[in-house]
């Protein structure tokens, strides 16, 4: 009972955007200072306590380059509060989806 209540408290605020959290989805954060942060979701999973976590690839976008910062994991609530802006992949000339120029590379 306590596990379920704890999981609901932790995951509760993020339920509205939970359907958007799927492998391959891209999110962006524009902090007031520093580089733009891009997160490409690798996986969404539930831990043994019942808390949902997002595993993602983090990339810092500077004006002239992108720097991959590796894989990170955050609880869904923490991820959605940090990366509130979902972005779509721009279309390639041939119609296939591609990553943003300064976004995640891999």
Protein Blocks (a to p, Z undefined) as FASTA:
>chain_A
ZZmmmmmmmmmmmmmmmmmmcghiacddddfbdcddddddfbdcddfkopacdddddddd
dfkbccdebjadddfklmmmmmmcccdddddfkopacddfklccZZ
